[in-house]
Amino acid sequence: MHAVLPTLVMAAVLAAAEPLPRLMEWERGVALQQQGRADLTMFLWFYEWNLFEAMSPGQHTPGSFKTKREIGPSHATITYPGLHLSVEAVPDGARLTLKVTNVSGHDWPEIAAIIPCWNPGKVDGVPSPVRQPLNVNFADSDHDRSYFHSATGLTLLDSRAIHFNSRWRAVLDSEFVFSNKWPTSDVDATRGLLVRESADRTWVTGIGWEDYLSVQGHNPWSCLHASIRVGPLKRGESKTIRGRLYLFEGNRQNALERFDKEFSGRR
């Protein structure tokens, strides 16, 4: 028994000494940079969009980047009326905790969702007021290194189509009509996780939530959009949803395994 204790103590010390990525101020949210390397930086725009009556009336409405932010090297908070996001750096990325309170004048349906944007930076040639550089390691212009989880496992995210959560597809099909700007895929998502491997396939990044409505990507900033299902929520009610950012040396399967372990394979 006594011989085991020093081993456990040493393991705890080693775990505590594992380097953390750095959180940094960004004009639309927060940046996450691994091991002080500019080529391993990702940006979280929180929050960009709403779906199906969340926050504002309407099927698809804009969010805002004009949020209050308090950002330290290992912990950050982003607040907006009705939203409070906590970001805690951990060795393989960051843990996310979002508290949502319905401060609108209407109840939100079960498919209400909000969409943050996880991206590697500005794409050259695309007009934008955002000034962060492009992280070419995690840009995916060929659409050959981004993945979502379908019924057959990790599946190539090779278009801009939205992959809705299979659990809510029947409800969506009865209520949902979107424009051609946002085509809907026939292949449903079975995890709230999007991952992308680096250009040399030695690092992986990703974003995921324990409760989600859809996954989508490949917008002009080479974005990954995993939406957070925040409904149903009556006026004045609150709920908390956990999420994850990944940025570590590994591959897409490693990211999926970590997500499933932490969120018990939430579908």
C-alpha atoms as an extended CHARMM CRD file, in Angstrom:
* protein
*
       267  EXT
         1         1  MET       CA              0.0000000000        0.0000000000        0.0000000000  PROA      1               0.0000000000
         2         2  HSD       CA              2.7980000000        2.4300000000        0.9300000000  PROA      2               0.0000000000
         3         3  ALA       CA              4.6560000000        1.6660000000       -2.3050000000  PROA      3               0.0000000000
         4         4  VAL       CA              1.6120000000        2.6270000000       -4.3530000000  PROA      4               0.0000000000
         5         5  LEU       CA              1.2490000000        6.1000000000       -2.8470000000  PROA      5               0.0000000000
         6         6  PRO       CA              4.5330000000        7.5600000000       -4.2040000000  PROA      6               0.0000000000
         7         7  THR       CA              3.6090000000        6.2490000000       -7.6630000000  PROA      7               0.0000000000
         8         8  LEU       CA              0.2140000000        7.9320000000       -7.5430000000  PROA      8               0.0000000000
         9         9  VAL       CA              1.7470000000       11.1730000000       -6.3030000000  PROA      9               0.0000000000
        10        10  MET       CA              4.3440000000       11.1260000000       -9.0740000000  PROA      10              0.0000000000
        11        11  ALA       CA              1.6510000000       10.4870000000      -11.6980000000  PROA      11              0.0000000000
        12        12  ALA       CA             -0.3280000000       13.4500000000      -10.3990000000  PROA      12              0.0000000000
        13        13  VAL       CA              2.7530000000       15.6880000000      -10.4830000000  PROA      13              0.0000000000
        14        14  LEU       CA              3.5540000000       14.6610000000      -14.0540000000  PROA      14              0.0000000000
        15        15  ALA       CA             -0.0330000000       15.2850000000      -15.1540000000  PROA      15              0.0000000000
        16        16  ALA       CA             -0.0150000000       18.7140000000      -13.5210000000  PROA      16              0.0000000000
        17        17  ALA       CA              3.2740000000       19.5560000000      -15.2520000000  PROA      17              0.0000000000
        18        18  GLU       CA              1.9240000000       18.7810000000      -18.7330000000  PROA      18              0.0000000000
        19        19  PRO       CA              2.0330000000       22.0690000000      -20.6840000000  PROA      19              0.0000000000
        20        20  LEU       CA             -1.2030000000       23.9060000000      -21.3570000000  PROA      20              0.0000000000
        21        21  PRO       CA             -2.0910000000       25.6770000000      -24.5770000000  PROA      21              0.0000000000
        22        22  ARG       CA             -2.4220000000       29.4320000000      -24.2800000000  PROA      22              0.0000000000
        23        23  LEU       CA             -5.6740000000       31.3590000000      -24.4690000000  PROA      23              0.0000000000
        24        24  MET       CA             -5.3850000000       34.7760000000      -26.1360000000  PROA      24              0.0000000000
        25        25  GLU       CA             -7.5910000000       37.7540000000      -26.8270000000  PROA      25              0.0000000000
        26        26  TRP       CA             -9.1630000000       37.8690000000      -30.2720000000  PROA      26              0.0000000000
        27        27  GLU       CA            -11.4690000000       40.5690000000      -31.5490000000  PROA      27              0.0000000000
        28        28  ARG       CA            -14.3560000000       38.1400000000      -32.1110000000  PROA      28              0.0000000000
        29        29  GLY       CA            -13.7810000000       35.7900000000      -29.2020000000  PROA      29              0.0000000000
        30        30  VAL       CA            -10.7530000000       33.8580000000      -28.0290000000  PROA      30              0.0000000000
        31        31  ALA       CA             -7.7440000000       32.2180000000      -29.6750000000  PROA      31              0.0000000000
        32        32  LEU       CA             -6.1350000000       28.9530000000      -28.5630000000  PROA      32              0.0000000000
        33        33  GLN       CA             -2.4670000000       28.3680000000      -29.3380000000  PROA      33              0.0000000000
        34        34  GLN       CA             -0.6260000000       25.1470000000      -28.5840000000  PROA      34              0.0000000000
        35        35  GLN       CA              2.8970000000       25.2640000000      -27.0980000000  PROA      35              0.0000000000
        36        36  GLY       CA              3.5050000000       28.8710000000      -28.1290000000  PROA      36              0.0000000000
        37        37  ARG       CA              3.4780000000       27.9310000000      -31.8240000000  PROA      37              0.0000000000
        38        38  ALA       CA              1.8300000000       30.4190000000      -34.1670000000  PROA      38              0.0000000000
        39        39  ASP       CA              1.2720000000       27.6260000000      -36.6860000000  PROA      39              0.0000000000
        40        40  LEU       CA             -0.8880000000       25.7730000000      -34.1530000000  PROA      40              0.0000000000
        41        41  THR       CA             -3.4770000000       28.4820000000      -33.4490000000  PROA      41              0.0000000000
        42        42  MET       CA             -7.2510000000       28.2720000000      -33.7600000000  PROA      42              0.0000000000
        43        43  PHE       CA             -9.9240000000       30.9150000000      -33.2150000000  PROA      43              0.0000000000
        44        44  LEU       CA            -13.3400000000       30.6440000000      -31.5380000000  PROA      44              0.0000000000
        45        45  TRP       CA            -15.9670000000       33.1550000000      -32.6340000000  PROA      45              0.0000000000
        46        46  PHE       CA            -18.6090000000       32.9640000000      -29.9620000000  PROA      46              0.0000000000
        47        47  TYR       CA            -21.2800000000       33.3510000000      -31.0720000000  PROA      47              0.0000000000
        48        48  GLU       CA            -22.1050000000       33.6850000000      -34.8300000000  PROA      48              0.0000000000
        49        49  TRP       CA            -25.6010000000       32.3230000000      -35.5890000000  PROA      49              0.0000000000
        50        50  ASN       CA            -28.9470000000       31.2050000000      -34.1510000000  PROA      50              0.0000000000
        51        51  LEU       CA            -31.2560000000       28.4700000000      -35.4350000000  PROA      51              0.0000000000
        52        52  PHE       CA            -34.9990000000       27.9510000000      -34.9190000000  PROA      52              0.0000000000
        53        53  GLU       CA            -36.0330000000       30.7340000000      -32.5580000000  PROA      53              0.0000000000
        54        54  ALA       CA            -33.0170000000       30.5680000000      -30.2250000000  PROA      54              0.0000000000
        55        55  MET       CA            -32.2140000000       34.0200000000      -28.8300000000  PROA      55              0.0000000000
        56        56  SER       CA            -34.2610000000       35.8070000000      -31.5370000000  PROA      56              0.0000000000
        57        57  PRO       CA            -37.4640000000       35.0550000000      -33.4740000000  PROA      57              0.0000000000
        58        58  GLY       CA            -36.7320000000       33.4570000000      -36.8260000000  PROA      58              0.0000000000
        59        59  GLN       CA            -35.4100000000       30.3100000000      -38.4410000000  PROA      59              0.0000000000
        60        60  HSD       CA            -31.8530000000       31.5250000000      -39.0400000000  PROA      60              0.0000000000
        61        61  THR       CA            -30.7000000000       34.7510000000      -37.3770000000  PROA      61              0.0000000000
        62        62  PRO       CA            -27.2930000000       36.3440000000      -36.7460000000  PROA      62              0.0000000000
        63        63  GLY       CA            -25.5160000000       36.3010000000      -33.4070000000  PROA      63              0.0000000000
        64        64  SER       CA            -22.9530000000       38.8650000000      -32.3160000000  PROA      64              0.0000000000
        65        65  PHE       CA            -19.2240000000       39.1170000000      -31.6680000000  PROA      65              0.0000000000
        66        66  LYS       CA            -19.7510000000       42.1980000000      -29.4860000000  PROA      66              0.0000000000
        67        67  THR       CA            -19.4480000000       40.2630000000      -26.2630000000  PROA      67              0.0000000000
        68        68  LYS       CA            -17.7830000000       40.9490000000      -22.9380000000  PROA      68              0.0000000000
        69        69  ARG       CA            -14.5540000000       38.9740000000      -22.6560000000  PROA      69              0.0000000000
        70        70  GLU       CA            -12.1610000000       38.3290000000      -19.7940000000  PROA      70              0.0000000000
        71        71  ILE       CA             -9.1960000000       36.3300000000      -21.0560000000  PROA      71              0.0000000000
        72        72  GLY       CA             -6.2150000000       34.9760000000      -19.1660000000  PROA      72              0.0000000000
        73        73  PRO       CA             -3.6030000000       32.4770000000      -20.3720000000  PROA      73              0.0000000000
        74        74  SER       CA             -5.4840000000       29.4520000000      -19.0270000000  PROA      74              0.0000000000
        75        75  HSD       CA             -9.0610000000       30.6260000000      -18.4250000000  PROA      75              0.0000000000
        76        76  ALA       CA            -11.4740000000       32.8850000000      -20.2570000000  PROA      76              0.0000000000
        77        77  THR       CA            -15.0970000000       33.9330000000      -20.0220000000  PROA      77              0.0000000000
        78        78  ILE       CA            -17.2970000000       35.3100000000      -22.7710000000  PROA      78              0.0000000000
        79        79  THR       CA            -20.6490000000       36.8330000000      -21.8160000000  PROA      79              0.0000000000
        80        80  TYR       CA            -23.6120000000       38.1550000000      -23.7670000000  PROA      80              0.0000000000
        81        81  PRO       CA            -27.1720000000       38.6970000000      -22.5160000000  PROA      81              0.0000000000
        82        82  GLY       CA            -28.4070000000       35.1890000000      -21.7450000000  PROA      82              0.0000000000
        83        83  LEU       CA            -25.0650000000       33.4870000000      -22.4870000000  PROA      83              0.0000000000
        84        84  HSD       CA            -22.0520000000       32.7920000000      -20.2780000000  PROA      84              0.0000000000
        85        85  LEU       CA            -19.2170000000       30.7140000000      -21.7140000000  PROA      85              0.0000000000
        86        86  SER       CA            -16.3110000000       29.4840000000      -19.5880000000  PROA      86              0.0000000000
        87        87  VAL       CA            -13.1730000000       28.3050000000      -21.4190000000  PROA      87              0.0000000000
        88        88  GLU       CA            -10.6170000000       26.3010000000      -19.4200000000  PROA      88              0.0000000000
        89        89  ALA       CA             -7.3340000000       25.3490000000      -21.0850000000  PROA      89              0.0000000000
        90        90  VAL       CA             -6.3080000000       21.6910000000      -20.7250000000  PROA      90              0.0000000000
        91        91  PRO       CA             -3.2950000000       19.9650000000      -22.3240000000  PROA      91              0.0000000000
        92        92  ASP       CA             -5.1840000000       18.7710000000      -25.4080000000  PROA      92              0.0000000000
        93        93  GLY       CA             -7.2930000000       21.9040000000      -25.9520000000  PROA      93              0.0000000000
        94        94  ALA       CA             -9.9650000000       23.4460000000      -23.7510000000  PROA      94              0.0000000000
        95        95  ARG       CA            -13.0870000000       22.5160000000      -21.8000000000  PROA      95              0.0000000000
        96        96  LEU       CA            -16.1750000000       24.6000000000      -22.5080000000  PROA      96              0.0000000000
        97        97  THR       CA            -19.1020000000       25.2320000000      -20.1670000000  PROA      97              0.0000000000
        98        98  LEU       CA            -22.0000000000       27.2510000000      -21.5100000000  PROA      98              0.0000000000
        99        99  LYS       CA            -24.8280000000       28.5280000000      -19.3120000000  PROA      99              0.0000000000
       100       100  VAL       CA            -27.8140000000       29.6350000000      -21.3850000000  PROA      100             0.0000000000
       101       101  THR       CA            -30.7310000000       31.6410000000      -19.9830000000  PROA      101             0.0000000000
       102       102  ASN       CA            -33.7490000000       32.4660000000      -22.1090000000  PROA      102             0.0000000000
       103       103  VAL       CA            -34.0000000000       36.2410000000      -21.7420000000  PROA      103             0.0000000000
       104       104  SER       CA            -36.0210000000       36.6400000000      -24.9280000000  PROA      104             0.0000000000
       105       105  GLY       CA            -39.7410000000       37.2870000000      -25.0310000000  PROA      105             0.0000000000
       106       106  HSD       CA            -40.6810000000       33.8400000000      -26.2950000000  PROA      106             0.0000000000
       107       107  ASP       CA            -40.2550000000       30.1710000000      -25.4030000000  PROA      107             0.0000000000
       108       108  TRP       CA            -37.6960000000       28.2380000000      -27.4400000000  PROA      108             0.0000000000
       109       109  PRO       CA            -38.6240000000       24.9780000000      -29.1920000000  PROA      109             0.0000000000
       110       110  GLU       CA            -36.7200000000       21.7420000000      -28.7420000000  PROA      110             0.0000000000
       111       111  ILE       CA            -34.6940000000       22.3160000000      -31.9210000000  PROA      111             0.0000000000
       112       112  ALA       CA            -33.4750000000       25.8070000000      -30.9460000000  PROA      112             0.0000000000
       113       113  ALA       CA            -29.6940000000       26.0740000000      -31.3360000000  PROA      113             0.0000000000
       114       114  ILE       CA            -26.8260000000       28.5460000000      -31.4010000000  PROA      114             0.0000000000
       115       115  ILE       CA            -23.7090000000       28.2400000000      -33.5540000000  PROA      115             0.0000000000
       116       116  PRO       CA            -20.1570000000       29.2240000000      -32.6150000000  PROA      116             0.0000000000
       117       117  CYS       CA            -17.4340000000       29.2610000000      -35.2750000000  PROA      117             0.0000000000
       118       118  TRP       CA            -14.1390000000       27.3440000000      -34.7770000000  PROA      118             0.0000000000
       119       119  ASN       CA            -11.7000000000       28.3470000000      -37.4870000000  PROA      119             0.0000000000
       120       120  PRO       CA             -8.0050000000       28.6160000000      -38.4380000000  PROA      120             0.0000000000
       121       121  GLY       CA             -8.1690000000       32.2730000000      -39.4030000000  PROA      121             0.0000000000
       122       122  LYS       CA             -8.9140000000       34.5110000000      -42.3350000000  PROA      122             0.0000000000
       123       123  VAL       CA             -8.6960000000       33.0590000000      -45.8150000000  PROA      123             0.0000000000
       124       124  ASP       CA             -6.7100000000       35.2160000000      -48.2570000000  PROA      124             0.0000000000
       125       125  GLY       CA             -8.8800000000       36.9860000000      -50.8010000000  PROA      125             0.0000000000
       126       126  VAL       CA            -12.0750000000       36.8900000000      -48.7250000000  PROA      126             0.0000000000
       127       127  PRO       CA            -13.1150000000       40.4040000000      -47.6170000000  PROA      127             0.0000000000
       128       128  SER       CA            -13.3210000000       40.5730000000      -43.8530000000  PROA      128             0.0000000000
       129       129  PRO       CA            -12.7180000000       43.0750000000      -41.0520000000  PROA      129             0.0000000000
       130       130  VAL       CA            -11.1340000000       40.2940000000      -39.0160000000  PROA      130             0.0000000000
       131       131  ARG       CA             -7.3680000000       40.5930000000      -38.8680000000  PROA      131             0.0000000000
       132       132  GLN       CA             -6.1250000000       37.2730000000      -37.5210000000  PROA      132             0.0000000000
       133       133  PRO       CA             -3.6720000000       35.3980000000      -39.7970000000  PROA      133             0.0000000000
       134       134  LEU       CA             -4.5120000000       32.1670000000      -41.5490000000  PROA      134             0.0000000000
       135       135  ASN       CA             -3.1980000000       29.0080000000      -39.8970000000  PROA      135             0.0000000000
       136       136  VAL       CA             -2.4140000000       26.9990000000      -43.0260000000  PROA      136             0.0000000000
       137       137  ASN       CA             -1.9080000000       23.8300000000      -40.9580000000  PROA      137             0.0000000000
       138       138  PHE       CA             -5.6490000000       23.6530000000      -40.3030000000  PROA      138             0.0000000000
       139       139  ALA       CA             -7.0940000000       25.2380000000      -43.4310000000  PROA      139             0.0000000000
       140       140  ASP       CA             -8.8210000000       22.6300000000      -45.5960000000  PROA      140             0.0000000000
       141       141  SER       CA             -9.4150000000       24.0840000000      -49.0470000000  PROA      141             0.0000000000
       142       142  ASP       CA             -9.4940000000       20.6040000000      -50.6420000000  PROA      142             0.0000000000
       143       143  HSD       CA            -12.0970000000       19.3280000000      -48.1390000000  PROA      143             0.0000000000
       144       144  ASP       CA            -10.0790000000       16.1750000000      -47.5590000000  PROA      144             0.0000000000
       145       145  ARG       CA             -9.0850000000       16.4880000000      -43.8840000000  PROA      145             0.0000000000
       146       146  SER       CA            -12.3320000000       17.4170000000      -42.0930000000  PROA      146             0.0000000000
       147       147  TYR       CA            -14.6660000000       14.8350000000      -40.5610000000  PROA      147             0.0000000000
       148       148  PHE       CA            -18.0130000000       14.4530000000      -38.8270000000  PROA      148             0.0000000000
       149       149  HSD       CA            -19.4950000000       11.3310000000      -37.2370000000  PROA      149             0.0000000000
       150       150  SER       CA            -22.2680000000        9.5050000000      -39.0920000000  PROA      150             0.0000000000
       151       151  ALA       CA            -23.8720000000        6.0980000000      -38.6140000000  PROA      151             0.0000000000
       152       152  THR       CA            -20.8390000000        4.5380000000      -40.3300000000  PROA      152             0.0000000000
       153       153  GLY       CA            -18.2520000000        6.2900000000      -38.1250000000  PROA      153             0.0000000000
       154       154  LEU       CA            -15.9810000000        9.2200000000      -38.8980000000  PROA      154             0.0000000000
       155       155  THR       CA            -17.0270000000       10.4890000000      -42.3140000000  PROA      155             0.0000000000
       156       156  LEU       CA            -15.3840000000       13.0030000000      -44.6340000000  PROA      156             0.0000000000
       157       157  LEU       CA            -16.9400000000       16.4650000000      -44.4210000000  PROA      157             0.0000000000
       158       158  ASP       CA            -16.5530000000       17.1900000000      -48.1240000000  PROA      158             0.0000000000
       159       159  SER       CA            -19.1610000000       19.8990000000      -48.7650000000  PROA      159             0.0000000000
       160       160  ARG       CA            -20.8850000000       22.8710000000      -47.1240000000  PROA      160             0.0000000000
       161       161  ALA       CA            -24.0770000000       20.8660000000      -46.5520000000  PROA      161             0.0000000000
       162       162  ILE       CA            -25.5760000000       20.7430000000      -43.0540000000  PROA      162             0.0000000000
       163       163  HSD       CA            -25.6090000000       17.3330000000      -41.3650000000  PROA      163             0.0000000000
       164       164  PHE       CA            -28.3870000000       17.3500000000      -38.7970000000  PROA      164             0.0000000000
       165       165  ASN       CA            -28.5130000000       15.2820000000      -35.6350000000  PROA      165             0.0000000000
       166       166  SER       CA            -30.2340000000       12.0120000000      -36.5700000000  PROA      166             0.0000000000
       167       167  ARG       CA            -32.2630000000       12.1650000000      -33.3470000000  PROA      167             0.0000000000
       168       168  TRP       CA            -34.0340000000       15.3390000000      -34.4810000000  PROA      168             0.0000000000
       169       169  ARG       CA            -34.2790000000       14.6670000000      -38.2010000000  PROA      169             0.0000000000
       170       170  ALA       CA            -37.9860000000       13.7630000000      -38.2030000000  PROA      170             0.0000000000
       171       171  VAL       CA            -38.8780000000       16.9970000000      -36.3860000000  PROA      171             0.0000000000
       172       172  LEU       CA            -36.6830000000       19.0060000000      -38.7430000000  PROA      172             0.0000000000
       173       173  ASP       CA            -38.1410000000       17.4200000000      -41.8760000000  PROA      173             0.0000000000
       174       174  SER       CA            -41.6410000000       18.3710000000      -40.7320000000  PROA      174             0.0000000000
       175       175  GLU       CA            -40.7310000000       22.0120000000      -40.0050000000  PROA      175             0.0000000000
       176       176  PHE       CA            -37.5940000000       22.8960000000      -41.8940000000  PROA      176             0.0000000000
       177       177  VAL       CA            -37.1010000000       24.5210000000      -45.3020000000  PROA      177             0.0000000000
       178       178  PHE       CA            -33.7560000000       26.1460000000      -45.9700000000  PROA      178             0.0000000000
       179       179  SER       CA            -32.4410000000       28.0010000000      -48.9830000000  PROA      179             0.0000000000
       180       180  ASN       CA            -29.8940000000       26.6220000000      -51.4320000000  PROA      180             0.0000000000
       181       181  LYS       CA            -27.2910000000       28.7010000000      -49.6090000000  PROA      181             0.0000000000
       182       182  TRP       CA            -27.4520000000       26.1560000000      -46.7960000000  PROA      182             0.0000000000
       183       183  PRO       CA            -28.1450000000       22.7690000000      -48.4120000000  PROA      183             0.0000000000
       184       184  THR       CA            -29.1820000000       19.8830000000      -46.1740000000  PROA      184             0.0000000000
       185       185  SER       CA            -27.3970000000       16.5450000000      -46.4330000000  PROA      185             0.0000000000
       186       186  ASP       CA            -29.2180000000       13.2190000000      -46.4260000000  PROA      186             0.0000000000
       187       187  VAL       CA            -26.3910000000       11.8420000000      -44.2330000000  PROA      187             0.0000000000
       188       188  ASP       CA            -27.1720000000       12.6050000000      -40.5910000000  PROA      188             0.0000000000
       189       189  ALA       CA            -24.6890000000       13.2770000000      -37.8130000000  PROA      189             0.0000000000
       190       190  THR       CA            -24.5080000000       10.9360000000      -34.8250000000  PROA      190             0.0000000000
       191       191  ARG       CA            -22.0890000000       12.9870000000      -32.6890000000  PROA      191             0.0000000000
       192       192  GLY       CA            -21.8600000000       16.7060000000      -31.9790000000  PROA      192             0.0000000000
       193       193  LEU       CA            -18.1970000000       16.6280000000      -33.0010000000  PROA      193             0.0000000000
       194       194  LEU       CA            -16.2510000000       18.0680000000      -35.9400000000  PROA      194             0.0000000000
       195       195  VAL       CA            -12.5270000000       17.3400000000      -36.3360000000  PROA      195             0.0000000000
       196       196  ARG       CA             -9.8220000000       18.3320000000      -38.7940000000  PROA      196             0.0000000000
       197       197  GLU       CA             -6.3400000000       16.9100000000      -39.2150000000  PROA      197             0.0000000000
       198       198  SER       CA             -3.3640000000       19.1580000000      -39.9440000000  PROA      198             0.0000000000
       199       199  ALA       CA             -1.8260000000       19.3650000000      -43.4030000000  PROA      199             0.0000000000
       200       200  ASP       CA              0.8070000000       16.7770000000      -42.4650000000  PROA      200             0.0000000000
       201       201  ARG       CA             -1.7370000000       14.6760000000      -40.5280000000  PROA      201             0.0000000000
       202       202  THR       CA              0.2910000000       14.8290000000      -37.3060000000  PROA      202             0.0000000000
       203       203  TRP       CA             -2.0070000000       17.1900000000      -35.3280000000  PROA      203             0.0000000000
       204       204  VAL       CA             -5.7490000000       17.3500000000      -34.9390000000  PROA      204             0.0000000000
       205       205  THR       CA             -8.1920000000       20.0940000000      -33.9770000000  PROA      205             0.0000000000
       206       206  GLY       CA            -11.8980000000       19.9600000000      -33.3280000000  PROA      206             0.0000000000
       207       207  ILE       CA            -14.9830000000       21.2540000000      -31.5760000000  PROA      207             0.0000000000
       208       208  GLY       CA            -17.8120000000       19.2730000000      -29.9990000000  PROA      208             0.0000000000
       209       209  TRP       CA            -20.8120000000       19.6120000000      -27.6800000000  PROA      209             0.0000000000
       210       210  GLU       CA            -22.6670000000       17.1000000000      -25.5650000000  PROA      210             0.0000000000
       211       211  ASP       CA            -26.0160000000       18.2880000000      -26.9720000000  PROA      211             0.0000000000
       212       212  TYR       CA            -26.1570000000       19.4640000000      -30.5810000000  PROA      212             0.0000000000
       213       213  LEU       CA            -28.4780000000       20.0170000000      -33.5310000000  PROA      213             0.0000000000
       214       214  SER       CA            -26.1430000000       20.0300000000      -36.5300000000  PROA      214             0.0000000000
       215       215  VAL       CA            -22.5910000000       20.0490000000      -37.8710000000  PROA      215             0.0000000000
       216       216  GLN       CA            -21.3990000000       21.9880000000      -40.9130000000  PROA      216             0.0000000000
       217       217  GLY       CA            -18.2360000000       23.5380000000      -42.2960000000  PROA      217             0.0000000000
       218       218  HSD       CA            -16.1390000000       24.8130000000      -45.2100000000  PROA      218             0.0000000000
       219       219  ASN       CA            -17.3620000000       28.3820000000      -45.1720000000  PROA      219             0.0000000000
       220       220  PRO       CA            -14.9780000000       31.1350000000      -46.3500000000  PROA      220             0.0000000000
       221       221  TRP       CA            -12.8870000000       31.0180000000      -43.1640000000  PROA      221             0.0000000000
       222       222  SER       CA            -12.4920000000       27.2380000000      -43.4020000000  PROA      222             0.0000000000
       223       223  CYS       CA            -14.8740000000       27.0540000000      -40.4450000000  PROA      223             0.0000000000
       224       224  LEU       CA            -16.1070000000       24.1720000000      -38.3180000000  PROA      224             0.0000000000
       225       225  HSD       CA            -19.6660000000       24.8070000000      -37.0630000000  PROA      225             0.0000000000
       226       226  ALA       CA            -20.9690000000       22.4120000000      -34.4080000000  PROA      226             0.0000000000
       227       227  SER       CA            -24.2670000000       23.8700000000      -33.2310000000  PROA      227             0.0000000000
       228       228  ILE       CA            -25.3520000000       23.7260000000      -29.5890000000  PROA      228             0.0000000000
       229       229  ARG       CA            -28.9320000000       22.6100000000      -28.9600000000  PROA      229             0.0000000000
       230       230  VAL       CA            -30.2670000000       25.0110000000      -26.3330000000  PROA      230             0.0000000000
       231       231  GLY       CA            -33.9620000000       24.1500000000      -26.5240000000  PROA      231             0.0000000000
       232       232  PRO       CA            -36.4780000000       23.5640000000      -25.2420000000  PROA      232             0.0000000000
       233       233  LEU       CA            -36.2090000000       26.5110000000      -22.9040000000  PROA      233             0.0000000000
       234       234  LYS       CA            -39.0700000000       28.5670000000      -21.5090000000  PROA      234             0.0000000000
       235       235  ARG       CA            -38.7280000000       32.2560000000      -20.8180000000  PROA      235             0.0000000000
       236       236  GLY       CA            -36.5560000000       32.8080000000      -17.7400000000  PROA      236             0.0000000000
       237       237  GLU       CA            -35.2710000000       29.2130000000      -17.6050000000  PROA      237             0.0000000000
       238       238  SER       CA            -31.6010000000       28.2330000000      -17.7800000000  PROA      238             0.0000000000
       239       239  LYS       CA            -29.5680000000       25.2020000000      -18.7520000000  PROA      239             0.0000000000
       240       240  THR       CA            -25.8690000000       24.2910000000      -18.9130000000  PROA      240             0.0000000000
       241       241  ILE       CA            -24.2050000000       22.4760000000      -21.8210000000  PROA      241             0.0000000000
       242       242  ARG       CA            -20.6330000000       21.1720000000      -21.8500000000  PROA      242             0.0000000000
       243       243  GLY       CA            -18.3430000000       21.2530000000      -24.8540000000  PROA      243             0.0000000000
       244       244  ARG       CA            -14.7990000000       20.7020000000      -25.9680000000  PROA      244             0.0000000000
       245       245  LEU       CA            -12.0660000000       22.2470000000      -28.1200000000  PROA      245             0.0000000000
       246       246  TYR       CA             -9.2780000000       19.9540000000      -29.3160000000  PROA      246             0.0000000000
       247       247  LEU       CA             -5.7890000000       20.9270000000      -30.4350000000  PROA      247             0.0000000000
       248       248  PHE       CA             -3.1930000000       18.2140000000      -29.8910000000  PROA      248             0.0000000000
       249       249  GLU       CA             -0.6690000000       15.9260000000      -31.5590000000  PROA      249             0.0000000000
       250       250  GLY       CA             -2.6920000000       13.0010000000      -32.8530000000  PROA      250             0.0000000000
       251       251  ASN       CA             -5.3650000000       12.1020000000      -35.3820000000  PROA      251             0.0000000000
       252       252  ARG       CA             -9.1290000000       12.1880000000      -35.8580000000  PROA      252             0.0000000000
       253       253  GLN       CA             -9.6590000000        8.8170000000      -34.1940000000  PROA      253             0.0000000000
       254       254  ASN       CA             -7.8020000000       10.0210000000      -31.0910000000  PROA      254             0.0000000000
       255       255  ALA       CA            -10.1180000000       13.0490000000      -30.9150000000  PROA      255             0.0000000000
       256       256  LEU       CA            -13.2270000000       10.8770000000      -31.2490000000  PROA      256             0.0000000000
       257       257  GLU       CA            -12.0340000000        8.5400000000      -28.4980000000  PROA      257             0.0000000000
       258       258  ARG       CA            -11.4290000000       11.4520000000      -26.1320000000  PROA      258             0.0000000000
       259       259  PHE       CA            -14.8060000000       12.9810000000      -26.9220000000  PROA      259             0.0000000000
       260       260  ASP       CA            -16.6370000000        9.6930000000      -26.3610000000  PROA      260             0.0000000000
       261       261  LYS       CA            -14.7820000000        9.0680000000      -23.1130000000  PROA      261             0.0000000000
       262       262  GLU       CA            -15.6520000000       12.4910000000      -21.7440000000  PROA      262             0.0000000000
       263       263  PHE       CA            -19.2360000000       12.6090000000      -22.9410000000  PROA      263             0.0000000000
       264       264  SER       CA            -20.0320000000        8.8890000000      -22.8130000000  PROA      264             0.0000000000
       265       265  GLY       CA            -20.7100000000        8.6210000000      -26.5330000000  PROA      265             0.0000000000
       266       266  ARG       CA            -23.4810000000       11.2270000000      -26.5310000000  PROA      266             0.0000000000
       267       267  ARG       CA            -25.4270000000       11.0860000000      -29.7950000000  PROA      267             0.0000000000
